[in-house]
Amino acid sequence: MQNFEGEEKSVLKIKTYYFDTEKNRSTNTFNVLNQINQYSILLLTTLLCGLYGVFIEKSKLGADSEPYNPGSVFIVSEVTKLSLSFLFLVQEKGWKDMVSTLIKTSTCEWLMFCVPASIYCITNNLDMIILRYIDPTTTIILYQFKIVTTAILHWIVFRKNLKIYQKYGILFLMVGSVVVTIKNDATLQVNRMGLFLITLQTFLSPMAGIYTEWVYKNGTGKNKSIHQQNISMYLWGILFNFVRGTFTKDSALSISLKGFNIWTWLVVVCYAGSGLGISFIIYV
């Protein structure tokens, strides 16, 4: 009898060990796949952010200005991001829970995202304006200084001291990005207005991202679905772009795809894809 009980305990231990091993193996596999997805999104977002300037310049088809309404580009991009966020939220929660979640969203939560949405509206329009004063190559080079401003503003808000290797990493990343971008025969073409606008851009863009991260992790958005929060931000983005259109000759109120070409649609893809990618990177 004692031998039988001893054998039974041994079998139980073996089964427990087996199941624990399989569970750990599944967890490790999931973590690896999750990391691969995160790195893939990071690489894709970086690529899209680097290409938008080139595509904007290409979309002019050799002209000095865009042959389409820039306001329409931003509206289409915001609508695309909003539509995808709705689909992601439906996939995450289902139709009924999605509607219930959005209805229960407080006014304060909706208002929190009007700040980054307004800043992103400004920076998106600056992308177009800057290229009227600076060529795409020079724009990409100068834009790398955003790496430093982001680190400084991030420290001011979150008070997280950077380790020595992180400081050197930021420096090498900025310098490396500049070196890779510059061609041997490249000449920097910049004027005072262009320099002022690119400097403004390198501060406004990090401000929007850091504020969004604060809302995601510490503000009203803490423990909320990223897609729910993105819906709030993109609704504000559409509103601000409409308002922006009322003060410019290319009124966003008269949305038209007239003048759109393949390069223009690639600009839309860059803005929509990089926007969703950046929000995911900030959230995690």
Secondary structure, 3 states (H helix, E strand, C coil): CHHHHHHHHHHHHHHHHHHHHHHHHHHHHHHHHHHHHHHHHHHHHHHHHHHHHHHHHHHCCCCCCCCCCHHHHHHHHHHHHHHHHHHHHHHHHCHHHHHHHHHHCCHHHHHHCHHHHHHHHHHHHHHHHHCCCCCHHHHHHHHCCHHHHHHHHHHHHHCCCCCHHHHHHHHHHHHHHHHHHCCCCCCCCCCHHHHHHHHHHHHHHHHHHHHHHHHHHCCCCCCCCHHHHHHHHHHHHHHHHHHHHHCCCCCCCCCCCCCCCHHHHHHHHHHHHHHHHHHHHHHC
